[in-house]
Amino acid sequence: MIEKKSLKLRCLHCHLTIKKAELEDGYCPECFEKSGQKVYDFKEVEIKESGTTRYRCEDCRLFIDVY
C-alpha cells in the first residue's frame, strides 16, 4: 500500500506546517498572531498522511500523538 502524501508549507520562522489551501492571505497566521508581523517565508515540505497528528508540548518538549 502506498501512503498518500500531501504538499504543505513550513514557516521558516515559527515552523508552523500548514496546507497551501489553508494559507488565506499568503502570510503565516501563527507569526502574525504572536508578533503582528506578516511573514511570507515558507519552505515546501512533503508530509506523509498517516492519520496521526503529532503535537509537541512547548513546556516539557514531549511529543503527543493523536489518532
Secondary structure by P-SEA (a helix, b strand, c coil): cbbbbbbbbbbcccccccccccccccccaaaaaaccccccbbbbbbbbcccbbbbbccccbbbbbcc
